[in-house]
Amino acid sequence: MTELAVANAQSKAGTLIANTIQQYLTFVLGREIFAINILNIKEIIEYGQLTEVPKMPAFIRGVINLRGAVVPVIDMAARFDKPTSELTRKTCIVIIEVAHAEGTQVVGIMVDAVNEVVDIELGNIEPAPSFGANIRVDFIEGMGKIEGKFIILLNVNKVLSVDEISSLVTGTSLAG
């Protein structure tokens, strides 16, 4: 293969990678729009039938029974150190699978409203800003640009870190 052919092949491969599309579920918390990669999402359910668990951090609203499994529900607004979410008819729970050292954990996140699934080309995803976001930088996977606006793409394995949440529940603290 000539250098020109190799360069053309690399250019085509680079174009294919740059044009790769990822799908994200967008949702609302307060007045902000966030998104999570749909590969992490199992389902979306109506808010309800929550059992409160005593002595939990404010961001853990309780647990639900999801087809026989106990699933903790996290109030995403409270997780981002904002006031706990008010319940409305649009409030719902997004069931997410989170990876951790021992495998995966199913967790529910309470959001104000679910919007839609959007396609974002990898070329339209910017790195997380080092400042200016209203949430911890390590929670942000990137900033997705859609129709000239940015959407905060969340890193669910950081936001819903089983180890960090466990340490907060038991009263010990991880760096953060």
N, C-alpha and C positions, 0 to 999 in steps of 0.2 A: 504494500500500500504506500502510495506517495505521501509526502508531508501535507500536500494540499488535500488529498482524500482523507487523511487522518484529521486534519483541521476541520474539514466539512462534517465529518462524522461526529466529532466532539461538539461542534456548533449545533448540529441537529439534536444531539443528546441533551445539550444544555438548554435548547429551546423547549424540548419535551418536558424536561424537569421544571423549567420556569413556568410552563403552562399547565402543570399538574394542578388539578382542582381538589380542594378539600371541602367537605361539607361540615357546617357548624349549625347547632341549634342556638338561636338567639333568644334571650329572655331579658326581662326588665327587673331592675332592683332600684326602687326610688325613681329617679329620672335618668338613670344610666342604663345603657344597653351592653350586655355581656354576651359571650358566646362560648360554647363548649363543643369540641369535636364530637360529631355524632357517633364515632366509634366507641366512645366511653358511655353512651347512653343506652339504657335497656328499655325504658318506657317512661311515659308521663302519666301521672294519675291525679285525680281530683284530691284537693286537700281535705282531710277528715280522718276520724277514728285514730287520733293521736293519743298515746298514753304518755303522760309526763313521767319523768324519772327524777327522783329527788337528788339534790346535790350535784347537778350537772352544770357545766358552764352555760351562760345565757344563750350562747349560739346553738346549743343542742336543745331543740324544742321538745324532743321525746322520741318515741319509737312507734312504728306501725307494724301490723301483721300483714306481710305481703305473701299470700299463699303459703302460710305456715312458717315463714322465716321472719325473725325479728330484725327490722331494718331501722337504724338510727336516722333521725331527720334533723338536718342542720339548717338553721335560718341563715341564708347567705348574707343578708344585710348585717346581722349581728356578727357573723364571722369576719366581716370586713370592718369591725369596730364602729358600726353605725347603729342607730336605734333599731330595735327589733321590728320586723315587718308587721304592718297592720293586715289583718285578714280581710280579703275582699272576695267577690265571687270569681275573680280571675286568678286568685292565689292557687298554685298547684305545686306538686312535688315531682321533681325530675329524679328518676331512679338511675343511679350511676354506678358503674363498676370501677373501683379504684384499685390500682396495683400497689402491693407492698411486699416486703421481704418474704412473708409466708404464703403469698399467692395473691388473691383478690378479695375485696370486701365490697359488699353492696351497701350503698349509702343513698339516702334520699336528701335532696336539697330543696328547700322551700324558696320559691321565687314569686315575685309579685304577679308576673304574667309571662307566658311563653309567647314569643312572636312567630318565628318561622325558621325553616331550615334554609340557609343561604350557602351558595357556592363561592369560595374564595380561592383565587389562583394563588399559588405559593409566591409568585412575584408581587402580589398585593399584600403580603404580610411583612410588616416592619418589626424590627426587634423591640422588646419591651423598653419603655423609657426608663432612665435611671432615676428620674424624679418626676414629680407633678401628678402622678396617679393617686387616687384616693385610697388605694389598697397597697399592700406589700408588693414590692417589685418581683419577688420570687413567685408570687401567685400568678403572674402574667406570662403567658407563653409568647405573646406577640400582640401587635395591633393590626387588625384586619381592615383594609380599606375597601369600602363598598359605597359606590355612588358618591365619592368625594368625602365621605365621613369615616371616622375611625370607630371600630368596635373593639372592646377589650376582649382578647381571646385568653381564656383562663387555662391554667395548667392544673387540672383536677387532682393530679397526684401530689401537688404541693398544697393546694387549698384544702384538700380533704385528706391530708397525710394522716394515716391511721396512727403512726407513732407519735406525731405531734399532738393530735387530739387526745390520745391516751395519756400523754404526759400532762396535758392541761386538766384532764379529769382527775388524775391522781395528785395534782398539785405541784408536780415538778415542772421545770421549764426547759425547753430547748432554745437554742439561739434563734432569734427571730425578731 
